[in-house]
Amino acid sequence: MSKCSCSCGGVSSVVYACSGASDVGELTDKVARRMAKAVAKSDSGTCIAGMGCLAGIGVDLKGMIESAKSADQIIAIDGCSVSCAKKLLESKGIKTKSFNLKDLGFEKGKTPCNNDNIEKTMKLIMEKL
């Protein structure tokens, strides 16, 4: 396995957020950005090394698809049960470790995108990595 660019000793991981139009979509985006900036490290040793562009995957940018396929771990964060990020990545042959905010206890239309919810979501995801 390759080491992540942050030299934290974990595997190369990329996080993709649905970044949808709802409150939970906004929350997925903020969580993914915070994970990428924090260079977070879980108990399993997984380093969140960066955030990927889901739009680039969606429009078949070959370089982005190949980069995603070569990463040791792809993390998809979806806001609702439609699971757009997971479905899009998997439609391109990219295996994901997927998290859905609905499954983590967040409800579409009733979840403000604030620091408390960002931190809570990050913690729940990092515990499962």
N, C-alpha and C positions, 0 to 999 in steps of 0.2 A: 504494500500500500504506500502511496505517496504521502509525504508530509504536507501539511497545509502551509500556505505561504506565510502564515503568522509565526511559524516556528514554535508552536505550542505543543508539538508532538502528537497531534491528533491526525485523523484522516482528512483528505481533501473533501470538503462538503460545500454544497451550494444550496441556498434556500430560495424558494420561489413562492410568492404570495399571489393569491387571486386578485388582490387589490380592487375588489368589486365596488360598486356604487353605493352599497349600504354601509351602515355603521360597522358591521362585522367585517366587511371588505376593507374598510379603512383600517380597522384594527389589525388585519393580517399584514397589511403593508407596513404599518408602524412597527409591528413585532419583528418582521423580517429585517427591516432596516436596523433596528436596535440590536438584533442578534448579530448581524454582520459587523456593526460598529464595535460591539462589545468584545468581539473575538471570544465569545463565550466558550467555556470548556465544561462539558458534563462529566459526571462520575465515570462514564464509559470511555472517556478520553476523546470523544468526538469534538473536533474543533469546527465551529461554524466560521468558515473562512470567507464567505462572500455571499452576495445576493445576486441571483440571476434575473435576466429580463424575460419574463413570460411572453411578452409581445413578440420578441425576436424568435422565440420557439414557435409561436403561433403562425408567423408568416414564413416559416421554413427557412430561416437563415441557417445555412448548413454549418457554418463555423460555431454558432451558438448551440446547435443540436449536438454536434460532435463533442464540444467542450462538456456539455451536460452528461453525455454518455460516458465520457472518460473520467468523470468525478467518481470518487469512492462512494459518495452518498449524496442523494438528492432528497431534499426535504420540501414537501409541498404543504403549504398552509392555506386552507380554504375557510371561508367565513360561514358558508351555509351548506345545506345538504346537497346542493347541485354539484359541488366538488369540481368546479371548472379547472382549477390549477392541476389537480391530480389527473383528471380526464385528458386534458390537453397534453401534459407531459407523457402520459402512458400511450396516447395516440401516436406519438412520435417514437415509441420504443424506448422510452426513458423510464427506468424503474424508480419508484419513489417510496420514501417513508412519508406517509401522509398523515396530516393532522387536520381535523375539522373542528372549528370553534364550537359548532353545535354539540358535538360529542364531548367537548370540554366544559360544557355548561353555559355557553353564551347564546343568547337568543337574538336573532335578527330583528332589528327595529326597537330593541330594548337594551342595547349595550353601548353605552357611551365610549368613545375612543379617548380614554384618559390615561394618565400615567399608572394608576392603580390597575386598570385592566391590561395594559401593556405588560407590566411587571408580572401580574398573575398568569397571563398567557405564556410568557416566556418561561416562567418557572414550571408550569405544567408540561410544556413541550420538552424542556431540558431534562426533566425527570424521566421522560419516556425515551430519550435518545440512548 
